[in-house]
Amino acid sequence: MTMKNQTIVTEFILLGLSSDPQMQILLFLVFLVIYLITLGINIMIMVVIRADSHLHTPMYFFLFHLSFVDICYSSVTVPNMLINFPAEHKTISVNGCIVQMFFILLSAGAEVFILSAMAYDRYTAICDPLCYMERMSKGICVQLVSGAWIMGFFYALLNTVFTLKLQFCEPNQINHFSCELPPLLQLSCTDTLTNQAVLLTSALVFGLSSFLLTLISYIHIISTILRIRSVEDRHKAFSTCSSHLIVVGLFYLTGFLRYTKPSSISSVVLDEIFSIQYSIFTPMLNPIIYSLKNKDVKTALRNILGKF
């Protein structure tokens, strides 16, 4: 790659979503409300699951950790975005940008494998209910969640190590509100072919492996549900999976389109919409879709509120 400029930069300028001062105030208020809702709902879900002994089951164990990773995911980007809206100089150091990128990849990697663990939980509950508590013991659940974080860590570490080898030259403006890897690579004045190959390969390997685990689980689940003769029992079995399917669909679709979209159809606005969807909206929607529609969670919440 030809050097864009010999001046090596030590900080980036995050252009954000808008340069209009009035629009920035509006966006600040909108994303502040979204972030507070995300924190409030996810923390509430975690407290309810921890406080009610009836929810101490594998399914809610995974919901607890999904809420935790959603808080982490949102907190990696939104607070810095909120700080930058009213700021005159929207800068971030190169090292700070790479650190943020690492935690974005870590949170995303952990979330996809936690979603796979939740799919396996539903598979065991529906397809092999007699062995459910044995196959989903507390030790196995802890191992699945730990494995999700370990896989996310290696995914983030792999891409971060190769990013640290890059040099960045002027112009140092990132057409984004956070330090995600694709827009970061565009600012490098050294060759990024290896980084692009590592990003695409790791995203496909980690993404497809978790997706296939989820897909295989649901093939067996749907096959089992279709063999249930009672319409009521069939509907009840499917209702335990429908919310998870929506959550998985939202996450995989937006993430997949964001990272595998050909550069020939690159659009800053489109990239930002994808990023907002899976890093800001999804952490807020997950507990609403998955937990607050759940009768057990709503009953537990009413019981806790009834004590005050």
N, C-alpha and C positions, 0 to 999 in steps of 0.2 A: 504493500500500500504506500502511496506517495505521502510524505509528511505534509499535513495541512498547514502547520505553522510551527516554527521552531521554539516558540515560547511555551514551556511546560506550565500548565495551570495547577494550582493547589486547591482551588475551590470551584464549585459549580454554581450557576444561577438557575434556580427552579422557576420557570416561567409560569407554572400553575395553570389554572383553568381560564383565567381572564385577566386582562390588564386594566379593565375599567374599574375605577375606585368604587362606584356605586354597586356594580355587580359583585365585587369582592366582598362588600359588606353583606349583601344578600347571601352569597355562597358561604360566608363565615357562619351566619346564623343557621343556615340549612344544615351544614355538616356538623355544627356544634350540637344541634338537636338530634341528628342521626347518631352521633357518637355517644351522647348521653343515654339515648334509648338503647343502643347496643350494650353499653356497660350495665345499665339498669336491668334489662331483661335477662342478660346472660348471668349476671351475679345473682339475680333472684332465682333463676333455675338452679344454679349451683347450691344456693342456700336451702332451697326446698328439697332437693334431692338428698343433701347431707342431713337435713333435720328430720325427714320422715323415713322411718324404718321400713315402711311398705315399698319404698322406692329403692331399697338397697338390693337391686337385681342387676344382672349384667347389662341389660338394655339401658338402664338409667345411669349405670357406671360410665358407659360410653357417651351418653348425653352430657354428663357432667364434664367430661374431658373435651367434648366437642365445644361446649360453651367456653371452656378455658382457652382453647386454641383460637376460638373466634375473638375473644377479648385481646389475645396477643396479636392476632392478625390485624385487627383494626387499630390497635394502639401503636403499631410500628409506623403507620403512615399518617393517620388522621391528626394527632396532636401537632406534629411538625407542619402539616398543611394549615391548621388553624393559626399557628404562630406566623406563618408566612403571609396569610391574607392581608393583615394590616401593616406588615413590615415593609419598609421602604427598600431594603436590601434583602432579597430572598435568596441568600447564599447558604451553601453547605460545603464543608470541606470534602476533598476527594475521599479521604479515609472514612469520614462520617457517612458519606454517600454509599461507600462499599459496605460498611457495617449495616446500614439500613437495608441494602439489597440482600445481604446475608440473612437477616431476620425475616424478610419478606419470603424468600425461598424456603427457609426453615418452616415457617408457619404454613405455607401452602403445601409443602411436602408432608408435614405431619397431618394436616387436615385430610388429604386424599386417602391416606392409609387408615386413619381413624374411621372414615366413611366406609372403607373396605371391611374393617373389623365389625362395624355395625351391620353391614350386609351379611357377614358370616354369622353374626349373632341371630339375625332373623332367619337365616337358612337353618340353623340348628334348632331354633324354637319351632319352626313349622314342619321341617322335614324329618327331624329326629327328636321329637319332644320328650320321649322317655329317657333319653341320655343328655337332655339339655343341661341340667345342673352339673353333671359330671364333666361334660365337654366344655362348659363355660364356667368353670370354677373361678374363684377370685384370683388364684395364681395365674391362670391362663389369660384372664382379662388384663391383669397387670402386664403380662408379657406382651400382649397385643398392642397395648397403648405405648409401652416402652419401645417396642419395635417400630411403631409409627414415628415416634420422635427421633429414633436413631436413623431411620431411612431419610427423614426430612433433613437431619443434620448432615448426612453424607451428600445428599443432593445439593444442599446449600454450600457445603465446604468445597465440593468439586468445582462448582462454577466460580466460587469466590477466589480460589487459589489461582485459577487462570486469569481472572480479572485483575488480580494484584500485579500481574506481570505486564500489564498495559501501561502506556504513557498517554496522557491526555493533554491536548494542545488547544489553543484558542481556535474557534469560538467555544466558550465554555457554558453555553446556555442549553439547558435540558428542556425540551418541549413536553414537560410532564409535571405532575404535582409531587412525584416521589421518585426515588432512585431505583427504578426497575432496570433489569439487565439489558433488554433490547435497545432502549433509547441511550443507555450509557455506552454501549458498544459503538454507537454512531459518532461519538465524540472522540474516539481513540485515534491518535495519529500514528499508531503502529498497527500491524496486520492483525485482524480480528477473525480470520478464517477458522483458526483453531477454536477460538471461543464460541463462534457460531455453531461449529460442529459439536462441541461439548454440550452447549445449551440444548440443541435439537436432540442429540442422542440421549442425554440424561433425562430430558423431559419425556421423550418417547418411552425410554426404558422404565423409569419410575412411574410415569403416568399410565402407560399401557399395562404394567404389571398390576397396579392397584385397580385399574378399570376392569381387567380380565377377572380378577378375584371377585369384584362386585358383580360382573356380568354372569360368571359361572354360578355364583350363589343365587342370582335371580332366575336363571334358567331352571334350576332345581326347584326354587320356590314356586314359580308359576306352574311348572309341571305338577307339583304336589297339590296346589290349590285347585287346578282344573280337574283333578281326580276326586275332589270332595263333592259328595252328592248333594248335601244340604246347601241351598242358596244362601241361607243366613250364615252358616259356618264359613262358607267360601268368602262372603263379604267381610266377615269379621277377621279372617286370616289376612285378606288383602289390605284391610284398613290399617293393619300394623306396619305395612310396608310402604303405603302410598306416600306418606310424608317424606320418608327417606329417599324415595325415587325422585321426588321434586327437588330435594336438597342436592342430591347427586347430579341431577340434570343441570341445575343452575350453575354449579361449581365447574363441572367438567366442560360444559359447552362454552362458557365464556373464557375459561382458562385455555382451553384447547385452541379456540379461534385466535386468542391474543398471541400465543407463542408459536403457532404454526402458520399464521397468515403470511402469504408470500409478500416480499418487500415491494413487488410491483404494484400492489394495491394498498400500500402504506397510507395511513391517514392518521394524523395526530388526534383529531377529534374522536375517530373510531377507537383508537388505542386507549384514550382516556375513558371512554364509555365502558369498554371492557374492564379496565382496571377498577373503575368505580364500582362496577357491578360485583366483581368477585372479591375485592378487598375491603369494600365499605358497606355496600348493600347486603351482600350475602351474610356477613357476621350478624347483621341486625335481623335478617329474615329467618335464619336458621332456627332460633329458639321459638319464633312465632309459628313457623310452619310445622316444626317437629315436636315441640313440647307443649305450647300453650293450647293446641288443639287436642291434647291428650287429656282424657277424663281423669286419669290418676293424678297427673300433675295439678290440674285445676282443683281437684278435691283436696290434695295435700296443701295447696296454697290457701284455700278457704279455711282449712283447719288451723293453719299457722296464724292467719289474720284474725281468726275467731278468738284466739287467746289474748288479743290486745284490746 
